[in-house]
Each structure stands twice: as structure tokens, then as C-alpha cells.
């Protein structure tokens, strides 16, 4: 089949699958950066919640490093999952799966939470001073 005939075949995949396929076809370095951004965003999105729960219920002077480790652990887990789902090994073809769609949804949600936190912290709180 020629390339012209292949281009005319309609793609019957759902829109989320098509979007994820486009993202999976990005250069490898860009996919690594996306996984890193999602990992950092997850850490930033969770640290305030983890700190609040820790201070209210579990605070002890000898374990004051624990909230940072928990938040960082979730961020590292998000990065590792992203590495397995969207980066893979060199030369490996990635394919869109439902879990990959969920990874992108959770990562974008974490980015939105960080954006709202940033907006509240730096724009709203500083304007009242």
C-alpha cells in the first residue's frame, strides 16, 4: 500500500488515544522532560496536604523529615511510572493504553493544582499586603 493510500485511511481510534499517540511520538528527550515535570508537579501538589496531615496528627520532633520524604516519594513514583509508560527503553515503540491516558490526566491535574496554588500564593496573597 502506498503512502497516499495509507494517509486516506480514517483513524477510528477515540480522541484520547489519538492525543496520547501524538504525545508518544514526541522525541525521547521531550517525553523524559514531560515525565519529570509531572513528577515535580505531583510532589508540589501533595506537599501541602501531606504537611497538614502530618502536623495535625503525627508531629514528632524526631520525624520532621517524614512529610518531605512522603511527598518526594510520590513524585518519584509518578516519574518512574511515566518512564515506564511514555519513555521506555531506547528504540522501544510505545503504544497508547488506557493507563497511559490516566497517567496524562493525573499529570495534568497535578499541574493544574500547582498552578492554582501558585496563583493563590503569589498573586492573591501578595496583593492584599
C-alpha positions, -999 to +999 in steps of 0.1 A: +000+000+000+014+034-009+018+063+015-011+082-002-034+053+003-023+049+039-030+086+046-065+083+033-075+055+057-095+071+085-084+067+121-112+052+141-094+055+175-111+076+202-098+111+206-079+105+239-060+076+222-051+098+192-038+126+215-017+101+236-003+086+204+008+121+193+024+126+227+041+092+225+056+101+191+074+132+205+112+130+207+125+109+236+141+138+254+108+157+254+090+127+268+116+125+296+110+162+304+072+156+305+077+127+330+100+149+351+075+178+351+047+155+361+068+141+389+077+175+402+041+187+399+029+157+419+054+165+446+044+201+448+007+193+446+009+169+475+033+186+499+008+210+515-017+182+521+009+158+535+024+186+557-011+195+571-019+159+579+015+153+594+014+184+616-022+179+628-019+142+636+016+128+636+041+156+645+071+145+664+104+163+665+124+132+656+104+126+624+101+161+610+117+150+577+089+124+570+065+147+551+092+157+526+101+121+521+064+111+515+058+139+491+091+133+473+083+096+472+050+102+454+068+125+429+095+099+423+068+072+418+050+094+393+083+099+374+090+062+374+056+053+362+060+079+335+093+065+325+077+031+320+047+043+302+059+071+280+097+069+278+106+032+278+140+019+266+158+033+236+142+022+203+111+008+220+078+017+204+053+030+229+016+024+223-013+042+238-031+023+266-059+033+290-033+035+318-012+059+297-043+082+293-048+081+330-012+090+336-015+121+314-048+130+331-033+127+366-002+147+355-022+175+340-044+175+371-013+179+393-001+207+371-035+225+375-033+221+413+002+236+413-010+264+391-039+272+414-016+270+444+009+294+427-019+318+418-032+318+453+002+321+470+019+347+448-009+367+432-038+368+456-019+367+490+006+393+478-020+417+465-036+421+500-004+434+516 
